[in-house]
Amino acid sequence: MYLTHHNLNLKPFEESLDPRFFWVSEKHKEALASFNHGIQENNAFILLNGDIGTGKSALINYFSLNNEIDAIVATIPDPDVSISDFFRLLSKEFKIDIDLSTKEDFLIKFEHFLHNVYSKGKKALLIIEEAQRLSQRLMEQILLLSNIERKEVKLINIFLVGQNEVLDLINDEKNDALRQRPTVHYTIKPLTESETQEYIKYRLSVAGSKTEIFNSEAIREIFSFSKGYPRLINIICDRALLTSYVSEVNKIGEKIVKQCADDLKILVG
């Protein structure tokens, strides 16, 4: 609706994992480097945590598509499933034809699959999102998978991606075995005000913008509303673009952003 008004080719602030719109900040570069290092150094687990809306899924999706490693990647979007369903999801994501008649049969064939991946010079990466929802029983099965190795080389690297509550799960005494494994840990933080400005500018440029749409006062109000959380930045920027179109305003200033913030506070709290 507002694309033509602002001379845009794409909607710049949609909630999607389109890697074209992923702005790589210095903190993201640090995270990506630590992920690559953890895999190269044979760390069984890589832990990424952060508040809701900080961009964990976008970061891990970008990594899975742009990492420096020749890898086969499987993603479990929500691990709040039974053990048998978890194994089925693994088989589907890794594209393995496995008869799931017994757990033992699955583990034998899955280990064979991992050895085959290793023999081809590849890595197997398992990404588990919403990891704070993992049950203790499923965590034990994941630990079992992490034990599969060859010549002391781990055959699968497991990413645990979740909200900050995942740290409570990791620190539970029942998971001492997990804490004793070599683990890369990165906490993703909200953007600063200057990073928020760069984030908005980048996404608009990808969408085709050739001019400055949000002035500096608008950026300040966007940061005040969003506190640097990308999800909230996207929401208020999208609303501001729509409001400016309806109001027939080309450059968005403080007034429009404040109006949108007042409207959105009812929805986002």
TORTIPA-233283 format. One record per residue (C-alpha): chain; residue number from 1; x negated, y, z; residue in three letters. Coordinates in nm, 4 decimals, always signed. Each point is the difference from the previous one (the first is absolute). Example, Ala and Ser with C-alpha at 12.3 -4.5 7.8 and 13.67 -1.06 7.14 Angstrom:
% residues 2
['A', 1, [-1.2300, -0.4500, +0.7800], 'ALA']
['A', 2, [-0.1370, +0.3440, -0.0660], 'SER']
% end
This chain:
% residues 269
['A', 1, [+0.0000, +0.0000, +0.0000], 'MET']
['A', 2, [-0.2754, +0.2464, +0.0926], 'TYR']
['A', 3, [-0.2677, -0.1370, -0.2362], 'LEU']
['A', 4, [+0.0679, +0.2334, -0.2901], 'THR']
['A', 5, [+0.0390, +0.2986, +0.2333], 'HIS']
['A', 6, [-0.3522, -0.0518, +0.1354], 'HIS']
['A', 7, [-0.1529, -0.1352, -0.3238], 'ASN']
['A', 8, [-0.0650, -0.3427, +0.1506], 'LEU']
['A', 9, [-0.0184, -0.3328, -0.1805], 'ASN']
['A', 10, [+0.0547, -0.2200, +0.3066], 'LEU']
['A', 11, [+0.1509, +0.0335, +0.3450], 'LYS']
['A', 12, [-0.3078, +0.0732, +0.2129], 'PRO']
['A', 13, [+0.1292, -0.0906, +0.3451], 'PHE']
['A', 14, [+0.1917, -0.3232, -0.0444], 'GLU']
['A', 15, [-0.0427, -0.2652, +0.2687], 'GLU']
['A', 16, [-0.1792, -0.2586, -0.2114], 'SER']
['A', 17, [-0.3346, -0.1768, -0.0026], 'LEU']
['A', 18, [-0.0916, +0.1318, -0.3452], 'ASP']
['A', 19, [-0.3832, +0.0124, +0.0254], 'PRO']
['A', 20, [-0.0138, +0.2955, -0.2380], 'ARG']
['A', 21, [+0.1328, +0.2206, +0.2796], 'PHE']
['A', 22, [-0.2330, -0.1271, +0.2700], 'PHE']
['A', 23, [-0.2233, +0.2861, +0.1084], 'TRP']
['A', 24, [-0.3314, -0.1318, +0.1345], 'VAL']
['A', 25, [-0.1089, +0.2194, +0.2891], 'SER']
['A', 26, [-0.3349, -0.0282, +0.1795], 'GLU']
['A', 27, [+0.1663, -0.2094, +0.2722], 'LYS']
['A', 28, [+0.1420, -0.2292, -0.2679], 'HIS']
['A', 29, [-0.3431, -0.0361, -0.1589], 'LYS']
['A', 30, [-0.1333, -0.0996, +0.3407], 'GLU']
['A', 31, [+0.2765, -0.2583, +0.0437], 'ALA']
['A', 32, [-0.0498, -0.1450, -0.3487], 'LEU']
['A', 33, [-0.3745, -0.0247, +0.0545], 'ALA']
['A', 34, [+0.0512, -0.1775, +0.3330], 'SER']
['A', 35, [+0.2410, -0.2483, -0.1621], 'PHE']
['A', 36, [-0.2491, -0.0827, -0.2739], 'ASN']
['A', 37, [-0.2833, -0.0275, +0.2508], 'HIS']
['A', 38, [+0.2051, -0.2291, +0.2241], 'GLY']
['A', 39, [+0.0702, -0.2379, -0.2862], 'ILE']
['A', 40, [-0.3595, +0.0034, -0.1215], 'GLN']
['A', 41, [-0.1209, -0.0684, +0.3555], 'GLU']
['A', 42, [+0.2347, -0.2969, +0.0300], 'ASN']
['A', 43, [+0.2318, +0.1465, +0.2647], 'ASN']
['A', 44, [+0.2980, -0.2306, +0.0412], 'ALA']
['A', 45, [+0.2373, +0.2784, +0.1056], 'PHE']
['A', 46, [+0.0487, +0.3617, -0.1037], 'ILE']
['A', 47, [+0.2398, +0.2025, +0.2152], 'LEU']
['A', 48, [+0.1708, +0.3179, -0.1220], 'LEU']
['A', 49, [+0.2388, +0.1775, +0.2354], 'ASN']
['A', 50, [+0.1749, +0.3359, +0.0177], 'GLY']
['A', 51, [+0.3275, +0.1751, +0.0747], 'ASP']
['A', 52, [+0.3057, -0.0407, -0.2196], 'ILE']
['A', 53, [-0.0374, +0.2167, -0.3110], 'GLY']
['A', 54, [-0.3792, +0.0390, +0.0047], 'THR']
['A', 55, [-0.0364, -0.1851, -0.3306], 'GLY']
['A', 56, [-0.1252, -0.3450, +0.1034], 'LYS']
['A', 57, [+0.1856, -0.1817, -0.2773], 'SER']
['A', 58, [-0.1136, +0.2532, -0.2623], 'ALA']
['A', 59, [-0.3622, -0.0342, +0.1134], 'LEU']
['A', 60, [-0.0006, -0.3786, +0.0048], 'ILE']
['A', 61, [+0.1788, -0.0133, -0.3369], 'ASN']
['A', 62, [-0.2587, +0.2351, -0.1488], 'TYR']
['A', 63, [-0.2779, -0.2167, +0.1433], 'PHE']
['A', 64, [+0.1472, -0.3214, -0.1390], 'SER']
['A', 65, [+0.0081, +0.1567, -0.3476], 'LEU']
['A', 66, [-0.3329, +0.1855, +0.0122], 'ASN']
['A', 67, [-0.2351, -0.1967, +0.2240], 'ASN']
['A', 68, [-0.3529, -0.0834, -0.1095], 'GLU']
['A', 69, [+0.0507, -0.3732, +0.0504], 'ILE']
['A', 70, [+0.1134, -0.2670, -0.2438], 'ASP']
['A', 71, [+0.2914, -0.1209, +0.2079], 'ALA']
['A', 72, [+0.3301, -0.1823, -0.0040], 'ILE']
['A', 73, [+0.2402, +0.1971, +0.2207], 'VAL']
['A', 74, [+0.3128, -0.1195, +0.1780], 'ALA']
['A', 75, [+0.2279, +0.2375, +0.1905], 'THR']
['A', 76, [+0.2529, -0.0915, +0.2684], 'ILE']
['A', 77, [+0.2200, +0.3114, +0.0454], 'PRO']
['A', 78, [+0.1675, -0.1196, +0.3213], 'ASP']
['A', 79, [-0.1317, -0.2912, +0.2111], 'PRO']
['A', 80, [+0.3131, -0.0332, +0.2126], 'ASP']
['A', 81, [+0.0661, -0.3446, -0.1488], 'VAL']
['A', 82, [-0.0271, -0.3629, +0.1028], 'SER']
['A', 83, [-0.3301, -0.1821, -0.0425], 'ILE']
['A', 84, [+0.1362, -0.2091, -0.2874], 'SER']
['A', 85, [+0.1301, +0.3122, -0.1766], 'ASP']
['A', 86, [-0.3360, +0.1683, +0.0544], 'PHE']
['A', 87, [-0.1744, -0.2900, -0.1726], 'PHE']
['A', 88, [+0.2506, +0.0208, -0.2859], 'ARG']
['A', 89, [-0.0708, +0.3715, -0.0381], 'LEU']
['A', 90, [-0.3743, -0.0712, -0.0037], 'LEU']
['A', 91, [+0.0464, -0.2602, -0.2716], 'SER']
['A', 92, [+0.2114, +0.2376, -0.2067], 'LYS']
['A', 93, [-0.2309, +0.2993, +0.0394], 'GLU']
['A', 94, [-0.3145, -0.2000, -0.0804], 'PHE']
['A', 95, [+0.1880, -0.1802, -0.2805], 'LYS']
['A', 96, [-0.0763, -0.3447, +0.1396], 'ILE']
['A', 97, [+0.2183, -0.2976, -0.0831], 'ASP']
['A', 98, [+0.0138, -0.1712, +0.3403], 'ILE']
['A', 99, [+0.2443, -0.2549, +0.1367], 'ASP']
['A', 100, [+0.0955, +0.1316, +0.3436], 'LEU']
['A', 101, [+0.1147, -0.3318, +0.1410], 'SER']
['A', 102, [-0.2359, +0.0322, +0.2986], 'THR']
['A', 103, [-0.2236, +0.2675, +0.1474], 'LYS']
['A', 104, [-0.2976, -0.2340, -0.0246], 'GLU']
['A', 105, [+0.0607, -0.0506, -0.3716], 'ASP']
['A', 106, [+0.0181, +0.3754, -0.0530], 'PHE']
['A', 107, [-0.3257, +0.0642, +0.1887], 'LEU']
['A', 108, [-0.1882, -0.2666, -0.1953], 'ILE']
['A', 109, [+0.1134, +0.1380, -0.3360], 'LYS']
['A', 110, [-0.0449, +0.3616, +0.1070], 'PHE']
['A', 111, [-0.3562, -0.0722, +0.1100], 'GLU']
['A', 112, [-0.0628, -0.1620, -0.3390], 'HIS']
['A', 113, [+0.1383, +0.3149, -0.1665], 'PHE']
['A', 114, [-0.2355, +0.2235, +0.2015], 'LEU']
['A', 115, [-0.3016, -0.2139, -0.0861], 'HIS']
['A', 116, [+0.0960, +0.0224, -0.3664], 'ASN']
['A', 117, [+0.0266, +0.3816, +0.0237], 'VAL']
['A', 118, [-0.3441, +0.0138, +0.1647], 'TYR']
['A', 119, [-0.1542, -0.2254, -0.2663], 'SER']
['A', 120, [+0.1123, +0.2535, -0.2627], 'LYS']
['A', 121, [-0.1816, +0.2806, +0.1817], 'GLY']
['A', 122, [+0.3205, +0.1640, +0.1171], 'LYS']
['A', 123, [+0.1428, +0.1029, +0.3364], 'LYS']
['A', 124, [+0.3415, -0.0814, +0.1430], 'ALA']
['A', 125, [+0.1595, +0.2956, +0.1804], 'LEU']
['A', 126, [+0.3148, -0.0340, +0.2081], 'LEU']
['A', 127, [+0.1733, +0.3267, +0.0918], 'ILE']
['A', 128, [+0.2603, -0.0221, +0.2764], 'ILE']
['A', 129, [+0.2014, +0.3197, +0.0371], 'GLU']
['A', 130, [+0.2164, +0.0873, +0.3022], 'GLU']
['A', 131, [-0.2429, -0.2149, +0.1970], 'ALA']
['A', 132, [+0.1431, +0.1222, +0.3301], 'GLN']
['A', 133, [+0.2940, -0.2325, -0.0768], 'ARG']
['A', 134, [-0.2162, -0.3127, +0.0046], 'LEU']
['A', 135, [+0.1142, -0.2677, +0.2445], 'SER']
['A', 136, [-0.2569, -0.1665, +0.2222], 'GLN']
['A', 137, [+0.0594, -0.3354, -0.1720], 'ARG']
['A', 138, [-0.0591, +0.1498, -0.3427], 'LEU']
['A', 139, [-0.3096, +0.1822, +0.1219], 'MET']
['A', 140, [-0.1421, -0.3365, +0.1042], 'GLU']
['A', 141, [+0.0590, -0.1354, -0.3511], 'GLN']
['A', 142, [-0.1717, +0.3017, -0.1519], 'ILE']
['A', 143, [-0.2986, -0.0585, +0.2259], 'LEU']
['A', 144, [-0.0050, -0.3567, -0.1260], 'LEU']
['A', 145, [-0.0159, +0.1235, -0.3602], 'LEU']
['A', 146, [-0.2850, +0.2341, +0.0891], 'SER']
['A', 147, [-0.2073, -0.3002, +0.1125], 'ASN']
['A', 148, [-0.0225, -0.1371, -0.3533], 'ILE']
['A', 149, [-0.3580, +0.0555, -0.1132], 'GLU']
['A', 150, [-0.2792, -0.1391, -0.2170], 'ARG']
['A', 151, [-0.3666, +0.0195, +0.0896], 'LYS']
['A', 152, [+0.0977, +0.2422, +0.2792], 'GLU']
['A', 153, [+0.1718, +0.2257, -0.2556], 'VAL']
['A', 154, [+0.3619, +0.0873, +0.0781], 'LYS']
['A', 155, [+0.2185, -0.1028, -0.2917], 'LEU']
['A', 156, [+0.2805, +0.2424, +0.0796], 'ILE']
['A', 157, [-0.0009, +0.3581, +0.1251], 'ASN']
['A', 158, [+0.3136, +0.1002, +0.1876], 'ILE']
['A', 159, [+0.1269, +0.3572, +0.0216], 'PHE']
['A', 160, [+0.2304, +0.0753, +0.2923], 'LEU']
['A', 161, [+0.1815, +0.3248, -0.0818], 'VAL']
['A', 162, [+0.2426, +0.1413, +0.2518], 'GLY']
['A', 163, [+0.1274, +0.2717, +0.2253], 'GLN']
['A', 164, [-0.1993, +0.0846, +0.3107], 'ASN']
['A', 165, [+0.1884, -0.2665, +0.1962], 'GLU']
['A', 166, [-0.2081, -0.2594, -0.1854], 'VAL']
['A', 167, [-0.2833, +0.0905, +0.2356], 'LEU']
['A', 168, [+0.2070, -0.1343, +0.2909], 'ASP']
['A', 169, [+0.0308, -0.3281, -0.1864], 'LEU']
['A', 170, [-0.3730, -0.0161, -0.0684], 'ILE']
['A', 171, [-0.0876, +0.0865, +0.3606], 'ASN']
['A', 172, [+0.2310, -0.2633, +0.1473], 'ASP']
['A', 173, [-0.2058, -0.2544, +0.1926], 'GLU']
['A', 174, [+0.1632, -0.2731, -0.2080], 'LYS']
['A', 175, [-0.1956, +0.1333, -0.2965], 'ASN']
['A', 176, [-0.3485, -0.0108, +0.1485], 'ASP']
['A', 177, [-0.1070, -0.2159, -0.2951], 'ALA']
['A', 178, [+0.0945, +0.2773, -0.2423], 'LEU']
['A', 179, [-0.1896, +0.2684, +0.1907], 'ARG']
['A', 180, [-0.3116, -0.2168, -0.0066], 'GLN']
['A', 181, [-0.0002, -0.0089, -0.3817], 'ARG']
['A', 182, [-0.2022, +0.2550, -0.1971], 'PRO']
['A', 183, [+0.2631, +0.2616, -0.0799], 'THR']
['A', 184, [+0.0066, +0.3317, -0.1845], 'VAL']
['A', 185, [+0.2428, +0.2422, +0.1667], 'HIS']
['A', 186, [+0.1206, +0.3280, -0.1471], 'TYR']
['A', 187, [+0.2691, +0.2333, +0.1362], 'THR']
['A', 188, [+0.1559, +0.2275, -0.2596], 'ILE']
['A', 189, [+0.0821, +0.3492, +0.1280], 'LYS']
['A', 190, [+0.2399, +0.2664, -0.1338], 'PRO']
['A', 191, [-0.1366, +0.2597, -0.2428], 'LEU']
['A', 192, [-0.1358, +0.3327, +0.1148], 'THR']
['A', 193, [+0.1534, +0.3226, -0.1337], 'GLU']
['A', 194, [-0.2713, +0.0389, -0.2635], 'SER']
['A', 195, [+0.0399, -0.3661, -0.0977], 'GLU']
['A', 196, [+0.3758, +0.0528, -0.0248], 'THR']
['A', 197, [-0.0618, +0.2801, -0.2482], 'GLN']
['A', 198, [-0.2333, -0.2182, -0.2072], 'GLU']
['A', 199, [+0.2461, -0.2902, +0.0154], 'TYR']
['A', 200, [+0.2852, +0.2143, -0.1339], 'ILE']
['A', 201, [-0.2190, +0.1568, -0.2680], 'LYS']
['A', 202, [-0.1227, -0.3401, -0.1171], 'TYR']
['A', 203, [+0.3430, -0.1601, -0.0260], 'ARG']
['A', 204, [+0.1364, +0.2998, -0.1898], 'LEU']
['A', 205, [-0.2911, -0.0125, -0.2443], 'SER']
['A', 206, [+0.0592, -0.3708, -0.0649], 'VAL']
['A', 207, [+0.3663, +0.0844, -0.0658], 'ALA']
['A', 208, [-0.1071, +0.2530, -0.2636], 'GLY']
['A', 209, [-0.0010, +0.3322, +0.1851], 'SER']
['A', 210, [-0.2254, +0.2669, -0.1475], 'LYS']
['A', 211, [+0.0881, +0.2733, +0.2486], 'THR']
['A', 212, [+0.0173, +0.0475, +0.3751], 'GLU']
['A', 213, [+0.3544, -0.0842, +0.1111], 'ILE']
['A', 214, [-0.0363, +0.0284, +0.3799], 'PHE']
['A', 215, [-0.1647, +0.3141, +0.1386], 'ASN']
['A', 216, [-0.2235, -0.0043, +0.3082], 'SER']
['A', 217, [+0.2838, +0.0958, +0.2377], 'GLU']
['A', 218, [+0.2071, -0.2887, -0.1350], 'ALA']
['A', 219, [-0.2886, -0.2418, +0.0569], 'ILE']
['A', 220, [-0.0306, +0.1211, +0.3572], 'ARG']
['A', 221, [+0.3699, -0.0668, +0.0611], 'GLU']
['A', 222, [-0.0230, -0.3417, -0.1655], 'ILE']
['A', 223, [-0.2844, -0.0925, +0.2330], 'PHE']
['A', 224, [+0.1893, +0.1344, +0.3010], 'SER']
['A', 225, [+0.2983, -0.2191, -0.0878], 'PHE']
['A', 226, [-0.1914, -0.3143, -0.1018], 'SER']
['A', 227, [-0.2920, +0.0139, +0.2460], 'LYS']
['A', 228, [-0.2052, -0.1383, -0.2884], 'GLY']
['A', 229, [+0.1957, -0.3243, -0.0427], 'TYR']
['A', 230, [+0.0092, -0.0738, -0.3750], 'PRO']
['A', 231, [+0.3490, -0.1503, +0.0132], 'ARG']
['A', 232, [+0.1416, +0.3208, +0.1479], 'LEU']
['A', 233, [-0.2044, +0.2141, -0.2385], 'ILE']
['A', 234, [+0.1585, -0.1863, -0.2885], 'ASN']
['A', 235, [+0.3504, +0.0395, +0.1407], 'ILE']
['A', 236, [-0.0177, +0.3743, +0.0603], 'ILE']
['A', 237, [-0.1851, +0.0771, -0.3242], 'CYS']
['A', 238, [+0.2565, -0.1893, -0.2030], 'ASP']
['A', 239, [+0.2819, +0.1834, +0.1763], 'ARG']
['A', 240, [-0.1732, +0.3351, -0.0555], 'ALA']
['A', 241, [-0.0389, -0.0669, -0.3720], 'LEU']
['A', 242, [+0.3694, -0.0803, -0.0264], 'LEU']
['A', 243, [+0.0998, +0.3048, +0.2045], 'THR']
['A', 244, [-0.2175, +0.2291, -0.2105], 'SER']
['A', 245, [+0.1636, -0.1371, -0.3147], 'TYR']
['A', 246, [+0.3487, +0.0629, +0.1365], 'VAL']
['A', 247, [-0.1054, +0.3493, +0.1123], 'SER']
['A', 248, [-0.1721, +0.0668, -0.3337], 'GLU']
['A', 249, [-0.3300, +0.0766, +0.1726], 'VAL']
['A', 250, [-0.3263, -0.0925, -0.1730], 'ASN']
['A', 251, [-0.2476, +0.0441, +0.2830], 'LYS']
['A', 252, [+0.0845, -0.1536, +0.3359], 'ILE']
['A', 253, [-0.0690, +0.2070, +0.3080], 'GLY']
['A', 254, [+0.0465, -0.0156, +0.3731], 'GLU']
['A', 255, [+0.3738, +0.0755, -0.0083], 'LYS']
['A', 256, [+0.0973, -0.3009, -0.2127], 'ILE']
['A', 257, [-0.2186, -0.2389, +0.1991], 'VAL']
['A', 258, [+0.1464, +0.1222, +0.3297], 'LYS']
['A', 259, [+0.3490, -0.0470, -0.1396], 'GLN']
['A', 260, [-0.0847, -0.3541, -0.1057], 'CYS']
['A', 261, [-0.1654, -0.0748, +0.3330], 'ALA']
['A', 262, [+0.3125, +0.1085, +0.1879], 'ASP']
['A', 263, [+0.2124, -0.2269, -0.2168], 'ASP']
['A', 264, [-0.2373, -0.2968, +0.0292], 'LEU']
['A', 265, [-0.0438, +0.0176, +0.3777], 'LYS']
['A', 266, [+0.3481, -0.1448, +0.0305], 'ILE']
['A', 267, [-0.1028, -0.2964, -0.2149], 'LEU']
['A', 268, [-0.3537, -0.0725, +0.1206], 'VAL']
['A', 269, [+0.0293, +0.1145, +0.3602], 'GLY']
% end
